[in-house]
Amino acid sequence: MRELTLRGIIIGGLITLVFTAANVYLGLKVGLTFATSIPAAVISMAVLRKFAGHNVRENNIVQTIASAAGTLSAIIFVLPGLVMVGYWQGFPFWTTALVCALGGTLGVMYSIPLRRALVTGSDLPYPEGVAAAEVLRVGDGDNGGSERDHAENSEGLRVIILGAVASAFYSLLTAMKAAASEVAGFFRVGGGGTMMGGSLSLALLGVGHLVGLPVGIAMLVGVVISFAVLLPMKSAAHMGDGLELAEVVSTTFADEIRFIGVGTMAVAALWTLIKIAKPIATGIASSLAASKKRHEGVAVDVTERDIPFPIVAGVIVASMLPIGLLLWNFVRGTDIHEHALSLTMISVLFILVIGLIVASVCGYMAGLIGASNSPISSIGIIAVLSCALLIGAFMAGTDANASSLVAYTLFTAAIVFGIATISNDNLQDLKTGQLVGATPWKQQVALIIGVLFGSVVIPPILQVMLTGFGFQGMEGAGPDALAAPQAALMSSVANGIFNSSLDWGLILLGAGIGVVLIIIDETLTRTTGKYSLPPLAVGMGMYLPVSVTVIVPIGGLVGYIYNRWAQVQRHPDFARRMGTLVATGMIVGESLFGVLNAALIAGAAGESPLEVFTEQSWTPWFSTALFVVLVWFVYSKTRSKVSKVAEDGSLHSAGESAKTVS
């Protein structure tokens, strides 16, 4: 079966141009990016369908290339900080491209041994990886298979379209300002205040369905800790400053609560790494054993053929030389150039060691909640924190300019962030590949190709955004400057450390909460063997905005109710799969609309051409009612399709007819 083909590489590269540009713009404007694997899979199927001999594995390669490049665009969460602090005046093409390429390639290399530990040897749900596989398999339904397979795929395609149309329709209404994208309010609680609400996103609801109720409950616990306990307590101290309630609560969350969440996630991430250290070591040993067997001529199943581990290790080590040259060149001619050799050695060691830790944690988070909703920026903050502390300790007692150290820290962290973004997405892609029977080494090569495509595309897009809009906080920024919120946050963290203005009490408080959560989770797991409270998921609930978090457990509850219903149907496996597919459709619809809307906004120089209405006071109530009706309609139609199939027995009769004929 054809897999890694020239036409697939070309199509993946063309899709890359669109998705990377859209993600760069959205990330700089609102601090959010979207996962590109599912939209890429949909577009790939539509294009490859025109060619003879297309198949699900070739489609998988196309979406792998496009999703790797689109995800790499999250590097914009760090790099613009160098402009915002005044160290760069623009984005030099080769330097920016090499940062993206080297960080991304390391992300691929680090994720290869993790595949056996976190994909094939793990029960993590990988919601977006599963969804992408379902899309690919359903879309390939006309390419071989029994009559029953065709009938199932036909019904599955219909529910994917149903979920996608409903999701895209609601996204269109929000873009037009005819409906609200979220419902949120601010409340007084004791002497302080808090905010509560939820994003009216069918895509996030679909993610909740796919990850399940346990993860959703853990995130809800994080919401309670942050928004019902910590936020009212912390905001009380600012209520007398003459500010509006909404401003006090929002500022307190951004400046204090999120850093508590970072502390919790840092401890949870380290604990996660400790727990998966053994599976990672086993995965590396298995990879070495498979490489040895192949070298000796022993046949190894195609689904177990990774890029040989000696090559992986060799690429990782070899990458350190150009990384070292990049770092040395960054400080050449600056006030810290006399420390260039020592700083370069420290940074290379930091990237080598922390890169593996970051890749492991990001892969685990993506498996837990999905690449789109994984709080990758918190990993960036942890990387900036640890890098700044290391560099600050080494440079203590010198007369180095703090701004130069901030810039050098951001540059080092940008390479680590490249590792984080790619490993966050790659394991999702490798999960998709596992489900469709792909050859791992071919997909891993495709991931590297995607990284190289993205590395070439990102620098000129960044430069266009800087020239056309500028970034808030930089010198000469105009009223239409892009906020680049994540880059601003990373810069403020580094500044806080080197200027001794960071509140370590908040991070330590979060770390303490993380320790308590770990104890609770271990106690639950060992005493019940059934229940758990994943500390990392709780940390996500504490760190992410409440509007993003709350809808995920609601989706988990909706999925739980649907699966309970499916369990008592005549064909429970088919019924459950239909639920998975409709949840997939909701993710697909919003993702595709996000690409289209981003392109329209970019083409209109930052103004949304779809925004034809003004906000009305009744919109939140109308929006909530419409959202509930849409969810009810989508799941009701899915259930009726399942019931209809069970009543007329069309799936089984088709399968039996095929057997009779044969």
Buried (B, 14 or more C-beta within 10 A) or exposed (E): EEBBBEBBBEBBBBBBBBBBBBBBBBBBBEBBBBBBBBBBBBBBBEBBEEEEEBBBBBBBBBBBBBBBBBBBBBBBBBBBBBBBBEBBEEBEBEBBBBBBBBBBBBBBBBBBBBBBBBBBBBEBBBBBBBBBBBBBBBBBBEBEBBBBBBBBBBBBBBBBBBBBBBBBBBBBBBBEBBBBBBBBEBEBBEEBBBBBBBBBBBBBBBBBBBBBBBBBBBBBBBBEBBBEEBBBBBBBEBBEEEEEBEEBBBBBBEBBBBBBBBBBBBBBBBBBBEEBEEBBEBBBEBBBEBBBEBEEEEEBEBEBBBBBBEBBBEBBEEBBEEBBEBBBEBBEEBEBBEBBEEBBBBBBEBBBEBBBBBBBBBBBBBBBBBBBBBBBBBBBBBBBBBBBEBBBEBBEEEEBEBBBBBBBBBBBBBBBBBBBBBBBBBBBBBBBBBBBBBBBBBBBBBBBBBBBBBBBBBBBBBBBBBEEBBBBBBEEBEEEBBBBBBBBBBBBBBBBBBEEEBEBEBBEBBBBBBBEBBEBBBEBBEEEEEEBBBBBBBBBBBBBBBBBBBBBBBBBBBBBBBBEBBEEBBBBEBBBBBBBBBBBBBBBBBBBBBBBBBBBBBEEEBEBEBBEEEEEEEBBEBBBEBBEEBBEEBBEBBBEBBEEBBEEEBBBEBBEEBEEEE
